[in-house]
Structures are given as C-alpha cells and as structure tokens.
Amino acid sequence: MLEVEDLAKSYPGPDGARSDVLRIARFSLGAGQERALRGESGCGKTTFLNLLAGILAADSGRILIEGADMAGLPEPSRDRLRAAKLGYIFQTFNLLQGYTVIENVVLGMSFSPLGADFAHARELLVRVGLGHRLDHFPRQLSTGQQQRVAVARALANRPRLVLADEPTGNLDRRNSRESLALIREACRENGTALLLVSHDEEVLGQFSAVEDFASLNLALAARGP
C-alpha cells in the first residue's frame, strides 16, 4: 500500500548551496503490516515521515499510497490525500489547547471525505480510556492521557496508514508501553499499516520488523563519517 522510489529532499545552506538531507532509493510497506525504523536525532527520519504525509514537498521521486502519488501532488491535493488515507501521531501530540478532547478528534475528521462524526469520535475516545474526559481540555490531562487523545485523533478517519514519530518519547516507561500497545492493537483491529520511527531500544524491541534508517538514507552515506 506504500511504495517509495528515488525520493530526495534537500535544503539550502547559508551559502545558498543545497545540501541533501534525505535520499531513499526504495521503501515499501504492505497493507496491514507494521514496521519500525531505528534512528537517532538528525538522521532524517522525521523528514521522511513528513514527506510521506505530504507535510513537506519532495524535490523528486515518488510516494505511492494505494496508487496515488503523494510526491507528485500540489499542496491542496496532498492535504486531501493525507486526510483520506493517513493518520499521524506526533511526539509532541500537537493538540489544540483551546478545544476539548472530543473537539480535537472531530476537527481532524472534518478534513476527510467522511466528514465529522461525533459518535465515532466518542467511540474512539472510550476505546482509549477517555470516555470520562470528553469535555476536558488538553491542559487538564496527564501526558499519557494527551497521547491517548493523539492516538484517537490519528485513527479517527479510519486511515490506511498510521505514521508514528517517536510516539512514546514524552512518556514514562509504563505509559510508553501502554500507549504503544494501544497503537498497535488499534491498527491491527482496523487492518491499518503502521510505520513507527524511534531511537528507543525498548520500543524497537517490541517489533519483529526493525530497520536502521541510516541504511535507507543514502544522503547519510554520502556525507561519510
């Protein structure tokens, strides 16, 4: 369901010359599969996820999501494809502080072809153990509870692919294990593919399919030691 070919991203330096930050020759993920990518800060893994999600525009290459080329679309079309096919779990949660828990989930749904569905949002929040917190604001929740809202929001549009960027990085060990188990279980129940990036060996150890991102990113190899 995900096919990446010859993907490249660069940024201009202080002297105006462009510097490659990411070059991926090939990467794929099947429908319903899960995979983890290992990588330290600065290796380009967040850039990779942002390219897959259409948040960043690629310099070149293809990102096929169920046949649609995210990399070849203009920004408004990338936004629509992301809303229709993807869920994204950020390390920093990115919850809107002026909106309640259920409003945060419903707002994400409003951009999808399915539209806002309060009943489905409520069902998801009950599923993640927050049925009693629907009208609370993010500031009134613990860190672990905020992550559960982020998980519910990522699943709200019934995505075909969930991207998780260090999703347990701001959690203690107990909440980290619970949150990761919840993400994986919810993806399996819905037949959703999961791509997670992390530097945490405890998190990575829970996946049978783990790949070093440095081995994928040819831009790192080109820089040398």
Order of alpha helices (4+ residues) and beta strands (2+ residues): beta-beta-beta-alpha-beta-beta-alpha-beta-alpha-alpha-alpha-beta-alpha-beta-alpha-beta-alpha-alpha
